[in-house]
Amino acid sequence: MSLNSADHQQNTTELHNFQFELFKSKRFSGSIKHLLFTLLLLFFMRPVHAQKKNEAYQLHIRKTNLEITIDGVIDEEAWEHTDVAKDFFMVLPEDTGKATQPSEIRMAYDEKNIYLAGIFYNHPPGSSYYVQSLRRDFEFGKNDNFLVFIDPFNNQTTGFSFGANAAGAQWDGTMYNGGTVDLNWDSKWVSKVVQQDDKWVLEMAIPFKSIRYEKGVKEWGINFSRLDLKSSEKSSWTPIPRQLPTASLALAGVLVWDEPPPATGINFSLIPYVSGSVTGKNTPDIGTRYDNKIGGDIKFALSSSLNLDLTINPDFSQVEVDRQVANLDRFELFFPERRQFFLENADLFANYGYSTIRPFFSRRIGLDVTIDAGIRLSGNLNENWRIGVMDMQTAGNKGIGLPAQNFAAFSLQRKVFSQSSIGVLFVNKQSTDYPIDTDEYHELYPEFNRNVGLEYNLSSFDNKWTGKAFFMKSFSPDDEGNGYTQAANIQYKTQEWNYGIQEEYVDDQYSAEVGFVPRKGYIKISPFAGYLFYPKSDVVLSHGPKWTSNYYFNEDWKNTDYLNLLQYFVNFRNRSSFSLTLINEFVELQNPFDPTGTGKPELQAGSQHYWNAFRMSYDSKPQSMFTYSVGTRIGAYYADGSWFSLNNELGYRFQPFVSLSSVVSYNNISLPAPSNTTEFWLVGGKADITFTNKLFWSTLVQYNEQNNDLNVNSRFQWRYQPASDIFLVYTNDYLMPPFKERTQSLTLKIVYWFSK
């Protein structure tokens, strides 16, 4: 159960009194003070262990010796002897009754597979189905779909998700943090969807070897979720409040086995690849280059819940390019990891810290150099313990004096209370075999950089209280890399209220060379509060205000910048949305800065800038074949100047085979002379063609006027066997005049998955 009101009031009063005594000291940058604050925050907001809320919802699964054919037609005798999960609860737009679109789920198993059959009735019969495409791992909110969430360890924090949209496109991913799905995980399983006027039917078979579970356990957590766009209805087998996702494992029911699931036996996969590419560059010293590569991955299940992965000479040529963005930020921009090996079970390493304080960021590995090999051990030791170990070796680069480097990470997590966890992280970057062994290059590429720390993730039994607190210490050969960072946040969320506070501190000497920490030497305090009204309306689902403040201080507690946002959100029943934001901002520049990002004269460090502005945005309903979103920003900017931006996204689909989209962004910045007026466009378009759920072709074209870059990326993919692919990728990167540099490449890659 959660903290009662009397306890909460007493805890809040005690915490306030302690904070006052702590903060009235002149300087709040000592590691002891930060650590004490973190531990105190966790103590007063700790969750209380309780029984699983929806444990009464149980589905019994029985072994069958009868054959089941995965054809989307539920006519086998085996389905006649199963329990049925039905009478789903509505989650959206209301969470006070049963779903209006009925669903029925049946499950069975044999020695090799878990079988699931779903019937999703369509009321009124003959109504249209809405899907985005046949592409795997579709976007949840833009497809009629069904998902199953499985918690084999019944620990309410980790698991697996499988599903399909109404056209048969598959969805699969691993689950972490009690309800987040990582779609970068792909596994071998089969499914089939058949559409009829009054219903669509799904059958799937999931091999036991495709998932991880604890031997001998007869009760798993499970829940089923359905989204029906024509009625804007999201439903769930178990009751779930509408402010929470249906993936919340703490609110799942129970899958009861008639006997423990069978042991998986030997689970070994070999995934070799071969690739060839030709690259051309319009510079005399490079010209045309031909490359051939052979490598692959090995996957071996050490147990039914622990996996070992090995990669040798990995190749990531099929990875889609980054989206271009208009860069008007004072600090480094974040671009997500897209390489498959680093994405599987990535939460074990990449989720430590916050979005701007990441001690581990895998995109730092293999920058402009070859990755020779890597190994990863990941999974559950039991229902309470998770482990992750990764080690990657990269080659050196004699041209720039870069030594060979080894990247290692170790993560150990322990579940505490009902859904919370404590984790330990260690990250090491070690440089060896310097091609130019001089003091200059040892200073440029330090011999090592290490991070070690502790993190606590909080989640109360009823999911109303969530939070995080962490402490990380860095180690380097010199004092400049020996620092620490600490941060904590607490958030309370119900259907109506959402409020909380976050504090951060990053020491100026803190260094995470394998992480993402774009800003150092600051203290940040960020409170926020929001409220939603739920009117009795056939048009508006909810609306309400939200206030957010971000205040930054240097290590002497001098305010260097702040951002105040007053927002109003309107969410419509048809799933469209509107928002209006008022902006109040102050910046005292700590370093020279060009607000246009185009190389114009920089504003001086120490100069102070105040401005007000507003933003507005609207996203259309996803049910339409034609979708759009529009946003604008109007108001003042640096040096008493102004900044106007207009952003637009358009989409049209010929479902389920063709999806077209475009992005247009316009920025107009006016500053005093000599910068004057700067304007630039960012334009992009994408065509995504899914001939079948195994044959795909996508082309992305982007032009960014801010840096005069035109980029084309076209990718053909044929999944000729489960988890086995042929890729043909064309890339054209053109830095237009005055740069006049152009690089083109064509790559063919063949991957095959052997498994035993």
Buried (B, 14 or more C-beta within 10 A) or exposed (E): EBBEEEEBEEBEEEBEEBEEEBEEEEEBBEBEBBBEBBBBBBEBBBBBEBEBBBBEBBBEBBBBEEEBEBEBEBEBEBBEEBBEBBEBBBBBBEBEEEBEBBBBBBBBBBEEBBBBBBBBBBBEEEBEBBBBBBBBBBBBEBBBBBBBBBBBBBBBBBBBBBBBBBBBBBBBBBBBBBBBBBBBBBBBBEBBBBBEEEBBBBBBBBBBBBBBBBEEBBBBBBBBBBBBBBBBBBBBBBBBBBBBBBBBBBBBBBBBBEEEBBEBEEBBBBBBBBBBBEBBBEEEEEEEEEEEBEBBBBBBBEBBBBBBBBBBEBBEBBBEBBBBBBEBEBEEEEEEBBBBBBBBBBBBBBBBBBEBBBBBBBBBBBEEBBBBBBBBBBBBBEBBBBBBBBBBBBBBBEEEBBBBBBBBBBBBBEBBBBBBBBBBBBBBBBBEEBBBEEEEBBEBBBEBBBBBBBBBBBBBBBBBBBBBBBBBBBBBEEEEBBBBBBBBBBBBBBEEBBBBBBBBBBBEBBBBBBBBBBBBBBBBBBBBBBBBEBEEEEEBBBBBBBBBBBBBBBBEEEEBBBBBBBBBBBBBBBBBBBBBBBBBBBBBBBEEBBBBBBEBEEBEEEEEBEBEBEBEBBBBBBBBEEBBBBBBBEBBBBBEBBBBBBBBBBBBBEBBBBBBBBBBBBBEBBBEEEBEEBEBBBBBBBBBBBEEBBBBBBBBBBBBBBBBBBBBBBBBBBBEEBBBBBBBBBBBBBBBEEEEEBBBBBBBBBBBBEBE
